[in-house]
C-alpha cells in the first residue's frame, strides 16, 4: 500500500488565514451593501469613501485572492504526485476533480456572482493540466511572467489566476513546502524584500484608492503584499507562535472549501435581514465576519475530531476517485487482555499440553 503524504501545517494555516480575508472582501458584494445609496446619487456625484473601506482596499482587497490561487496551484501539484502513485491515469482524476469543482462553482454563482471556483476549474483545465507535462523550471518561468505582466497592466483579478496557479505548482514541484524548516533564512529574506517593496506600492495605491476596479497600483500592491503575508506566515510558523497559528487557522484551512461555500447563504440571508443594500453598514459587516468565522472555527474543530475531511472536501474526493472515500477518523483498537506468554523452546511443556507433533485425538 502507498504511504499517504502527510499534511503540511503551513499550508493549512495559510489557507485558513486567507479564508478570513476572503470573507471580509466578499460580504459587501454578496449582500450588495450600499448599492441603493449609490443608485440615489446624482449624475457625476461620488459617494464619500468610508475609512473602513479604505483600510480594506489597502490591506485586504486583492491580497488574499492571489494567495488562494497560489495555494490551489500547490494543491494541484501535490494531488497529481500523490494520485500518480496510486492510479495509472492521474490526470484523468484531475480532470474529474476540476469538472466537479466547476459544477459546484456554477451552483455557487447563484448567490455569489463572480465567485472563484468556476474560474479555478476553467483555468485548471486550460493552464495547469497542460503545464503538468512541462519541466518545473519552465512552469516557474511561465508563472513569474503570468503574475507580473497582468499586475503591471492593472489586471489584479481573474487574469492573475494562471500565473499564481503556475507559481504554486512550481513551488510544490521544487518541494518548498516540505523544506520550509530548512529554508528559514531564505524565507526571512523573501519576507523582508516583499515587505519593503510593499510600502511604496501601498503609497502608490493610496493616491488612487478612490478609483473603482483594478488599477496597476492596486494590482502591484496586492501581489507584493500577498507575497509578504505568505512569507510572513511561513516565517512565523518557525517560531513559538506556530502553536497558536495552528490552533486558530488550521481547522478553517482544512475545511476551506466547505467554509467558503457555506458562508455565502448565511451572508446573503443576513444581508437581506439587516437590509445591507440600503446603506453601508461597516460595523455590521465586521461583526458578521467575526461571528461567522468563530462559528466556522468551532464547527471545523469539532468536525475534524471525528472526520478526516470537511463535508464538501469529502464529496469532492468521492467525485474525484469515483468511489466512496473513508470519512471517519480511524481510531486505534483498544488494547485487549494480555496473552499468556508462549513457552520457551527449552522449557518443559505443562502436563495438559500435547507433545509437539502428537495427535490431539485418541
Order of alpha helices (4+ residues) and beta strands (2+ residues): alpha-alpha-alpha-alpha-alpha-alpha-alpha-alpha-alpha-alpha-alpha-alpha-alpha-alpha
